[in-house]
């Protein structure tokens, strides 16, 4: 456990409301995690719509299906698929990490 210092005024304001500082921080952490998850989902949604696929399926198909890759390369709208895949992977990984962080907060 980490010890942090907060202004006395904050603790005094929360105490009469029956809310501990720990609970207030927990609620804030959940709220912020949910906001960040929503932002990541919005970024990922762009690629899911463009390629009509989830990240996992798209990554699998681009690594195993030569005809699919040729089709992507032939279409001007999807010729940048390799750059998109790298960014998509980053955001998909980040999203999974935030899901884990949120789960840890909720089960703590």
C-alpha atoms as one frame of an Amber mdcrd trajectory, in Angstrom:
protein
   0.000   0.000   0.000   1.192   3.487  -0.836   0.718   6.358   1.559  -0.237
   9.700   0.075  -0.786  13.100   1.567  -3.979  14.997   0.898  -5.227  18.342
   2.012  -7.008  18.173   5.320  -9.917  20.102   3.820 -10.654  17.233   1.427
 -10.737  14.623   4.164 -12.873  16.886   6.354 -15.340  17.448   3.511 -15.715
  13.753   2.787 -16.009  12.542   6.368 -19.461  14.067   7.144 -20.762  12.582
   3.900 -19.891   9.115   5.154 -17.305   8.644   2.448 -13.717   7.790   3.206
 -10.870   9.265   1.221 -10.004   5.744   0.115 -13.492   5.203  -1.289 -13.455
   8.598  -2.992 -10.139   7.758  -4.664 -11.482   4.359  -5.677 -14.534   5.947
  -7.308 -12.350   8.482  -9.093 -10.038   5.725 -10.332 -13.009   3.717 -11.655
 -14.456   6.782 -13.362 -11.159   7.727 -14.997 -10.434   4.154 -16.056 -13.869
   3.915 -17.674 -13.273   7.214 -19.495  -9.923   6.024 -20.811 -11.398   2.690
 -21.881 -14.135   4.520 -23.793 -11.527   6.677 -25.559  -9.510   3.609 -26.560
 -12.661   1.856 -27.793 -13.477   4.860 -29.995 -10.002   4.778 -31.555 -10.242
   1.042 -32.171 -13.745   1.365 -33.633 -12.327   3.328 -36.592 -10.210   0.350
 -37.694 -12.935  -2.170 -36.934 -15.269  -0.267 -39.243 -12.653   0.303 -41.945
 -11.603  -3.355 -42.065 -14.921  -4.856 -40.904 -13.069  -7.012 -38.427 -11.822
  -7.298 -34.871  -8.137  -6.744 -34.259  -7.452 -10.416 -33.530  -9.138 -11.628
 -36.699  -7.513  -8.936 -38.836  -4.032  -9.699 -37.454  -4.600 -13.406 -38.064
  -5.862 -12.924 -41.620  -3.030 -10.567 -42.611  -0.479 -13.071 -41.363  -2.053
 -16.171 -42.925  -4.148 -15.186 -45.946  -2.155 -13.965 -48.950  -5.297 -13.321
 -51.003  -6.676 -11.114 -48.248  -3.426  -9.109 -48.122  -3.454  -8.738 -51.915
  -7.022  -7.456 -51.722  -6.025  -4.913 -49.049  -3.041  -3.749 -51.121  -5.195
  -3.380 -54.252  -7.739  -1.109 -52.554  -6.556   2.531 -52.137  -8.681   2.863
 -48.974  -6.831  -0.003 -47.263  -3.312   0.208 -48.686  -2.068   1.617 -45.374
  -3.194  -1.536 -43.556   0.294  -2.308 -42.188   0.599   1.064 -40.447  -2.980
   0.718 -39.206  -2.229  -2.750 -37.880   0.695  -1.456 -35.798  -1.381   1.341
 -34.280  -4.351  -0.967 -33.822  -2.177  -3.480 -31.996  -0.913  -0.763 -29.659
  -4.422   0.412 -28.793  -5.803  -3.129 -28.476  -3.000  -4.016 -26.063  -3.530
  -0.792 -24.130  -7.271  -1.487 -23.928  -6.642  -4.948 -22.483  -4.278  -3.455
 -19.906  -6.913  -0.921 -18.852  -9.533  -3.648 -18.536  -7.156  -5.454 -16.178
  -6.476  -2.292 -14.181 -10.190  -1.619 -13.845 -10.832  -5.206 -12.758  -8.098
  -4.899 -10.138  -9.663  -1.721  -8.783 -13.130  -3.262  -8.692 -11.981  -6.409
  -6.903  -9.653  -4.697  -4.432
